[in-house]
Amino acid sequence: MAASPTGIELTAKYFILNFLNVLFPLKISIDGQEIKGRWGTEFYPVQPGGHSVTVAWKAYWLIPINKGTTTVSVGEGEVARLQYYAPWLFLLPGKLGPTPF
């Protein structure tokens, strides 16, 4: 019998009129380690325990904006589901939390 995957499922969304956001990459950091992200839903395998998650997107591939940060606890065989939302104004912080907000 296969064990259930342990990790973080992140759904990244943006304000619908900012559809050009899909051109710019997501910057995801789990416990200080940067991971290349994509808009939509992605699964990131992690060890059980507490984790610090930070998500932002890079405007013009250089400047991280709409940064959102949270901590999450993942148990053995569990999947923590998080949702990130980039608001309409790039100066505002992003929302990152459990699904749904």
DSSP file (Angstrom, degrees, kcal/mol; ACC not computed):
  #  RESIDUE AA STRUCTURE BP1 BP2  ACC     N-H-->O    O-->H-N    N-H-->O    O-->H-N    TCO  KAPPA ALPHA  PHI   PSI    X-CA   Y-CA   Z-CA
    1    1 A M              0   0    0      0, 0.0     2,-0.2     0, 0.0     0, 0.0   0.000 360.0 360.0 360.0 126.9    0.0    0.0    0.0
    2    2 A A        -     0   0    0      1,-0.1     2,-0.1     3,-0.0     0, 0.0  -0.492 360.0-118.7 -77.4 141.4    1.5    3.3   -1.1
    3    3 A A        -     0   0    0     -2,-0.2    -1,-0.1     1,-0.1     3,-0.1  -0.471  32.2-103.5 -76.4 149.6    1.9    6.1    1.5
    4    4 A S        -     0   0    0     -2,-0.1    73,-0.2     1,-0.1    74,-0.1  -0.442  43.3-101.0 -69.6 146.2    0.0    9.4    1.0
    5    5 A P        -     0   0    0      0, 0.0     2,-0.5     0, 0.0    -1,-0.1  -0.414  29.8-145.6 -69.4 145.2    2.2   12.3   -0.2
    6    6 A T        +     0   0    0     71,-0.1    40,-1.3    -2,-0.1     2,-0.3  -0.954  48.8  84.7-111.4 125.4    3.2   14.8    2.3
    7    7 A G  E    S-Ab  45  79A   0     71,-1.8    73,-2.4    -2,-0.5     2,-0.5  -0.986  70.7 -66.5 175.4-165.2    3.5   18.4    1.1
    8    8 A I  E     -Ab  44  80A   0     36,-2.8    36,-3.0    -2,-0.3     2,-0.6  -0.971  28.4-156.7-120.6 127.0    2.0   21.8    0.4
    9    9 A E  E     -Ab  43  81A   0     71,-2.9    73,-3.1    -2,-0.5     2,-0.5  -0.927  17.2-167.1-103.8 117.4   -0.5   22.4   -2.4
   10   10 A L  E     -Ab  42  82A   0     32,-2.7    32,-2.4    -2,-0.6     2,-0.6  -0.913  11.5-164.8-112.3 126.4   -0.4   26.0   -3.5
   11   11 A T  E     -Ab  41  83A   0     71,-2.3    73,-3.1    -2,-0.5     2,-0.5  -0.953  11.4-161.9-108.2 118.7   -3.0   27.7   -5.7
   12   12 A A  E     +Ab  40  84A   0     28,-3.1    28,-1.7    -2,-0.6     2,-0.3  -0.894  15.4 170.3-106.7 123.1   -1.8   31.0   -7.1
   13   13 A K  E     - b   0  85A   0     71,-3.0    73,-2.1    -2,-0.5     2,-0.3  -0.815  12.9-161.6-126.3 165.4   -4.4   33.4   -8.4
   14   14 A Y  E     - b   0  86A   0     -2,-0.3     2,-0.1    71,-0.2    74,-0.1  -0.952  40.3 -77.0-143.3 161.6   -4.4   37.1   -9.6
   15   15 A F    >   -     0   0    0     71,-1.6     3,-2.4    -2,-0.3     6,-0.2  -0.424  47.7-125.0 -60.0 130.4   -6.9   39.9  -10.1
   16   16 A I  G >  S+     0   0    0      1,-0.3     3,-0.5    -2,-0.1    -1,-0.1   0.759 107.2  56.1 -57.4 -32.7   -8.6   39.1  -13.4
   17   17 A L  G 3  S+     0   0    0      1,-0.3    -1,-0.3     2,-0.1     3,-0.2   0.608  96.4  67.5 -77.9  -9.5   -7.8   42.4  -15.1
   18   18 A N  G X   +     0   0    0     -3,-2.4     3,-2.4     1,-0.2    -1,-0.3  -0.275  59.9 144.2 -97.2  45.6   -4.1   41.8  -14.4
   19   19 A F  G X   +     0   0    0     -3,-0.5     3,-1.1     1,-0.3    -1,-0.2   0.659  57.7  73.9 -63.0 -15.1   -4.0   38.9  -16.9
   20   20 A L  G >  S+     0   0    0     -3,-0.2     3,-1.9     1,-0.2     4,-0.4   0.596  72.3  87.6 -73.3  -8.8   -0.5   39.9  -17.9
   21   21 A N  G X  S+     0   0    0     -3,-2.4     3,-1.7     1,-0.3    -1,-0.2   0.813  72.6  71.4 -56.7 -29.9    0.7   38.5  -14.6
   22   22 A V  G <  S+     0   0    0     -3,-1.1    -1,-0.3     1,-0.3    17,-0.1   0.704  88.0  63.6 -64.1 -16.5    1.0   35.1  -16.2
   23   23 A L  G <  S+     0   0    0     -3,-1.9    -1,-0.3    -4,-0.1    -2,-0.2   0.752  95.6  69.6 -74.1 -23.8    4.0   36.5  -18.1
   24   24 A F  S <  S-     0   0    0     -3,-1.7    35,-0.1    -4,-0.4     2,-0.1  -0.781  86.3-117.8-103.6 139.4    6.0   36.9  -14.9
   25   25 A P        -     0   0    0      0, 0.0    33,-2.3     0, 0.0     2,-0.3  -0.353  21.3-119.8 -76.6 151.1    7.3   34.0  -12.8
   26   26 A L  E     -DE  37  57B   0     11,-0.8    11,-1.6    31,-0.2     2,-0.6  -0.652  16.4-146.2 -82.7 144.1    6.3   33.3   -9.2
   27   27 A K  E     -DE  36  56B   0     29,-3.7    29,-1.7    -2,-0.3     2,-0.5  -0.954  21.5-177.3-111.7 110.7    8.9   33.3   -6.5
   28   28 A I  E     -DE  35  55B   0      7,-1.8     7,-3.5    -2,-0.6     2,-0.5  -0.927   6.9-171.3-113.7 131.9    8.1   30.7   -3.9
   29   29 A S  E     -DE  34  54B   0     25,-2.9    25,-2.4    -2,-0.5     2,-0.6  -0.979   3.8-174.3-126.0 120.1   10.2   30.2   -0.8
   30   30 A I  E >  S-DE  33  53B   0      3,-2.2     3,-1.6    -2,-0.5    23,-0.2  -0.961  81.0 -18.9-115.2 115.8    9.7   27.3    1.6
   31   31 A D  T 3  S-     0   0    0     21,-2.9    -1,-0.2    -2,-0.6    22,-0.1   0.857 128.9 -52.9  54.8  39.5   11.9   27.4    4.7
   32   32 A G  T 3  S+     0   0    0     20,-0.3     2,-0.6     1,-0.2    -1,-0.3   0.369 112.2 118.5  83.7  -5.5   14.2   29.9    2.9
   33   33 A Q  E <   -D   30   0B   0     -3,-1.6    -3,-2.2     2,-0.0    -1,-0.2  -0.856  61.3-133.8 -99.4 118.6   14.7   27.7   -0.2
   34   34 A E  E     -D   29   0B   0     -2,-0.6     2,-0.4    -5,-0.2    -5,-0.2  -0.473  22.5-172.1 -75.1 138.7   13.6   29.3   -3.4
   35   35 A I  E     -D   28   0B   0     -7,-3.5    -7,-1.8    -2,-0.2     2,-0.4  -0.985  29.1-114.0-129.4 138.1   11.5   27.2   -5.8
   36   36 A K  E     -D   27   0B   0     -2,-0.4     2,-0.2    -9,-0.2    -9,-0.2  -0.596  43.9-167.2 -71.7 126.4   10.4   28.2   -9.3
   37   37 A G  E     -D   26   0B   0    -11,-1.6   -11,-0.8    -2,-0.4     2,-0.3  -0.655  14.6-151.8-115.4 170.4    6.6   28.5   -9.2
   38   38 A R        -     0   0    0     -2,-0.2   -26,-0.2   -13,-0.1     2,-0.1  -0.960  30.6 -99.5-136.3 153.9    3.8   28.8  -11.7
   39   39 A W  S    S+     0   0    0     -2,-0.3     2,-0.3   -17,-0.1   -26,-0.1  -0.474  92.3  37.0 -68.8 146.1    0.3   30.4  -11.6
   40   40 A G  E    S-A   12   0A   0    -28,-1.7   -28,-3.1    -2,-0.1     2,-0.5  -0.825 110.7 -27.9 109.5-152.4   -2.4   27.8  -10.9
   41   41 A T  E     +A   11   0A   0     -2,-0.3     2,-0.3   -30,-0.3   -30,-0.2  -0.899  60.9 169.1-110.0 129.2   -2.2   24.9   -8.6
   42   42 A E  E     -A   10   0A   0    -32,-2.4   -32,-2.7    -2,-0.5     2,-0.4  -0.966  25.9-135.8-135.6 150.5    1.1   23.1   -7.8
   43   43 A F  E     -A    9   0A   0     -2,-0.3   -34,-0.2   -34,-0.2    -2,-0.0  -0.919  14.9-168.8-109.0 133.5    2.2   20.5   -5.3
   44   44 A Y  E     -A    8   0A   0    -36,-3.0   -36,-2.8    -2,-0.4     2,-0.2  -0.961  18.3-136.8-123.0 112.1    5.5   20.9   -3.4
   45   45 A P  E     +A    7   0A   0      0, 0.0     2,-0.3     0, 0.0   -38,-0.3  -0.483  32.9 166.5 -70.5 134.1    6.7   17.9   -1.4
   46   46 A V        -     0   0    0    -40,-1.3   -40,-0.1    -2,-0.2     3,-0.1  -0.929  38.3 -98.1-139.7 163.6    8.0   18.7    2.1
   47   47 A Q        -     0   0    0     -2,-0.3    27,-0.2     1,-0.1    29,-0.0  -0.470  53.7 -87.8 -76.2 154.3    8.9   16.8    5.3
   48   48 A P  S    S+     0   0    0      0, 0.0     2,-0.3     0, 0.0    27,-0.2  -0.321  88.5  59.7 -60.8 147.1    6.3   16.7    8.1
   49   49 A G  E    S- F   0  74B   0     25,-3.2    25,-2.8    -3,-0.1     2,-0.3  -0.827  92.7 -28.9 130.9-169.0    6.5   19.6   10.5
   50   50 A G  E     - F   0  73B   0     -2,-0.3     2,-0.3    23,-0.2    23,-0.2  -0.632  56.1-175.1 -86.8 141.4    6.2   23.4   10.5
   51   51 A H  E     - F   0  72B   0     21,-2.9    21,-2.8    -2,-0.3     2,-0.5  -0.991  22.4-138.1-138.8 144.3    7.2   25.4    7.4
   52   52 A S  E     - F   0  71B   0     -2,-0.3   -21,-2.9    19,-0.2     2,-0.4  -0.901  24.8-167.3-100.6 126.7    7.5   29.0    6.5
   53   53 A V  E     -EF  30  70B   0     17,-3.2    17,-2.5    -2,-0.5     2,-0.4  -0.962   9.2-179.4-121.8 129.7    6.1   29.8    3.1
   54   54 A T  E     -EF  29  69B   0    -25,-2.4   -25,-2.9    -2,-0.4     2,-0.4  -0.995   3.8-175.4-127.8 133.9    6.6   33.1    1.1
   55   55 A V  E     +EF  28  68B   0     13,-2.8    13,-2.8    -2,-0.4     2,-0.3  -0.993  14.8 145.8-131.2 136.7    5.1   33.8   -2.3
   56   56 A A  E     -E   27   0B   0    -29,-1.7   -29,-3.7    -2,-0.4     2,-0.4  -0.939  36.3-124.9-152.0 168.5    5.6   36.8   -4.6
   57   57 A W  E     -EF  26  65B   0      8,-2.1     8,-2.8    -2,-0.3     2,-0.8  -0.951  22.7-122.4-122.6 150.2    5.8   37.5   -8.3
   58   58 A K  E >   - F   0  64B   0    -33,-2.3     3,-1.5    -2,-0.4     2,-0.3  -0.781  19.1-146.5 -97.6 107.5    8.7   39.2  -10.1
   59   59 A A  E >> S- F   0  63B   0      4,-2.6     4,-1.9    -2,-0.8     3,-1.8  -0.548  88.8  -0.9 -70.3 130.5    7.6   42.2  -12.1
   60   60 A Y  T 34 S-     0   0    0     -2,-0.3    -1,-0.3     1,-0.3   -36,-0.0   0.793 123.9 -76.7  55.3  30.4    9.8   42.5  -15.2
   61   61 A W  T <4 S+     0   0    0     -3,-1.5    -1,-0.3     2,-0.1    -2,-0.2   0.550 128.7  64.1  63.9  11.8   11.6   39.4  -14.0
   62   62 A L  T <4 S+     0   0    0     -3,-1.8    -2,-0.2     1,-0.2    -1,-0.1   0.701  81.8  62.9-126.7 -47.4   13.5   41.4  -11.4
   63   63 A I  E  <  -F   59   0B   0     -4,-1.9    -4,-2.6     1,-0.0     2,-0.4  -0.789  67.7-141.8-100.3 113.2   11.4   43.0   -8.6
   64   64 A P  E     +F   58   0B   0      0, 0.0     2,-0.3     0, 0.0    -6,-0.2  -0.594  33.9 167.5 -73.3 125.4    9.5   40.8   -6.2
   65   65 A I  E     +F   57   0B   0     -8,-2.8    -8,-2.1    -2,-0.4    26,-0.1  -0.831  46.1  38.7-133.5 171.7    6.1   42.3   -5.5
   66   66 A N  E    S-     0   0B   0     24,-0.8     2,-0.2    26,-0.3    -1,-0.2   0.897  77.8-169.8  53.0  46.4    2.7   41.4   -3.9
   67   67 A K  E     -     0   0B   0     -3,-0.2    27,-0.8   -11,-0.1     2,-0.4  -0.459  11.3-175.5 -73.0 133.0    4.6   39.4   -1.2
   68   68 A G  E     -F   55   0B   0    -13,-2.8   -13,-2.8    -2,-0.2     2,-0.4  -0.993   0.9-172.0-128.9 137.7    2.6   37.1    1.1
   69   69 A T  E     +F   54   0B   0     -2,-0.4     2,-0.3    25,-0.2   -15,-0.2  -0.978  12.6 152.2-132.9 142.8    4.0   35.1    4.0
   70   70 A T  E     -F   53   0B   0    -17,-2.5   -17,-3.2    -2,-0.4     2,-0.4  -0.969  33.5-125.0-155.0 167.5    2.5   32.4    6.3
   71   71 A T  E     -F   52   0B   0     -2,-0.3     2,-0.3   -19,-0.2   -19,-0.2  -0.932  26.2-172.7-116.9 147.4    3.5   29.4    8.4
   72   72 A V  E     -F   51   0B   0    -21,-2.8   -21,-2.9    -2,-0.4     2,-0.5  -0.991  17.6-141.5-141.0 145.5    1.9   26.0    8.0
   73   73 A S  E     -F   50   0B   0     -2,-0.3     2,-0.5   -23,-0.2   -23,-0.2  -0.936  17.5-166.5-109.7 128.2    2.1   22.8    9.8
   74   74 A V  E     -F   49   0B   0    -25,-2.8   -25,-3.2    -2,-0.5     2,-0.1  -0.962   5.7-153.4-119.1 124.6    2.1   19.6    7.8
   75   75 A G    >   -     0   0    0     -2,-0.5     3,-2.1   -27,-0.2   -68,-0.2  -0.449  41.7 -72.4 -88.8 166.6    1.5   16.2    9.4
   76   76 A E  T 3  S+     0   0    0      1,-0.3    -1,-0.1    -2,-0.1     3,-0.1  -0.402 121.6   5.4 -59.3 123.8    2.8   12.8    8.1
   77   77 A G  T 3  S+     0   0    0      1,-0.3    -1,-0.3   -73,-0.2     2,-0.3   0.573 106.9 121.5  77.7  10.1    0.8   11.9    5.0
   78   78 A E    <   -     0   0    0     -3,-2.1   -71,-1.8   -74,-0.1     2,-0.5  -0.695  53.0-145.8-105.7 158.1   -1.1   15.2    4.9
   79   79 A V  E     -b    7   0A   0     -2,-0.3     2,-0.6   -73,-0.2   -71,-0.2  -0.987  10.6-149.2-121.8 120.4   -1.4   17.9    2.3
   80   80 A A  E     -b    8   0A   0    -73,-2.4   -71,-2.9    -2,-0.5     2,-0.6  -0.794  14.7-148.9 -87.7 123.4   -1.6   21.5    3.5
   81   81 A R  E     +b    9   0A   0     -2,-0.6    18,-1.5   -73,-0.2     2,-0.3  -0.846  20.5 177.4-100.2 120.6   -3.6   23.5    1.0
   82   82 A L  E     -bC  10  98A   0    -73,-3.1   -71,-2.3    -2,-0.6     2,-0.4  -0.863  15.7-153.1-119.5 153.6   -2.7   27.2    0.6
   83   83 A Q  E     -bC  11  97A   0     14,-3.3    14,-1.9    -2,-0.3     2,-0.4  -0.996   4.7-163.7-129.4 132.1   -4.0   29.9   -1.7
   84   84 A Y  E     -bC  12  96A   0    -73,-3.1   -71,-3.0    -2,-0.4     2,-0.4  -0.936   5.6-169.7-112.6 135.7   -2.1   33.0   -2.8
   85   85 A Y  E     -bC  13  95A   0     10,-2.5    10,-2.3    -2,-0.4   -71,-0.2  -0.984  11.8-153.5-129.6 122.7   -3.8   36.0   -4.3
   86   86 A A  E     -b   14   0A   0    -73,-2.1   -71,-1.6    -2,-0.4     8,-0.1  -0.845  25.3-137.8 -91.9 116.3   -2.1   38.9   -6.0
   87   87 A P        -     0   0    0      0, 0.0   -72,-0.1     0, 0.0     7,-0.0  -0.075  24.2 -98.8 -71.5 175.6   -4.2   42.0   -5.7
   88   88 A W  S    S+     0   0    0    -74,-0.1     2,-0.5     1,-0.1    -2,-0.0   0.780 106.3  62.7 -67.8 -30.0   -4.9   44.5   -8.5
   89   89 A L  S >  S-     0   0    0      1,-0.1     3,-1.6     4,-0.1   -23,-0.1  -0.870  73.7-145.8-104.1 127.1   -2.3   47.1   -7.3
   90   90 A F  T 3  S+     0   0    0     -2,-0.5   -24,-0.8     1,-0.3    -1,-0.1   0.679  96.4  63.4 -65.3 -17.4    1.3   46.0   -7.2
   91   91 A L  T 3  S+     0   0    0    -26,-0.1    -1,-0.3   -25,-0.1    -3,-0.0   0.670  87.2  88.1 -79.7 -17.1    2.1   48.1   -4.1
   92   92 A L  S <  S-     0   0    0     -3,-1.6   -26,-0.3     1,-0.1     2,-0.1  -0.497  86.4-107.4 -80.9 150.0   -0.4   46.0   -2.0
   93   93 A P        -     0   0    0      0, 0.0   -25,-0.2     0, 0.0     2,-0.1  -0.458  35.2-112.9 -73.1 150.8    0.8   42.9   -0.2
   94   94 A G        -     0   0    0    -27,-0.8     2,-0.5   -39,-0.2   -25,-0.2  -0.436  25.9-119.2 -77.1 157.5   -0.4   39.5   -1.5
   95   95 A K  E     +C   85   0A   0    -10,-2.3   -10,-2.5   -27,-0.1     2,-0.4  -0.876  33.8 175.0-101.0 127.5   -2.8   37.3    0.5
   96   96 A L  E     +C   84   0A   0     -2,-0.5   -12,-0.2   -12,-0.2   -27,-0.1  -0.987  23.2 110.3-134.4 123.5   -1.5   33.9    1.5
   97   97 A G  E     -C   83   0A   0    -14,-1.9   -14,-3.3    -2,-0.4     4,-0.1  -0.953  65.4 -43.3-170.2-175.2   -3.4   31.6    3.7
   98   98 A P  E    S-C   82   0A   0      0, 0.0   -16,-0.3     0, 0.0   -18,-0.0  -0.292  81.2 -67.7 -65.9 153.7   -5.4   28.3    3.9
   99   99 A T  S    S+     0   0    0    -18,-1.5   -18,-0.1     2,-0.1     2,-0.1  -0.674 118.2  22.6 -83.4 135.9   -7.9   27.6    1.1
  100  100 A P              0   0    0      0, 0.0   -19,-0.0     0, 0.0   -17,-0.0   0.846 360.0 360.0 -78.1 168.0  -10.3   29.4    0.9
  101  101 A F              0   0    0     -4,-0.1    -2,-0.1    -2,-0.1    -5,-0.0   0.516 360.0 360.0 -61.3 360.0   -9.5   32.7    2.7
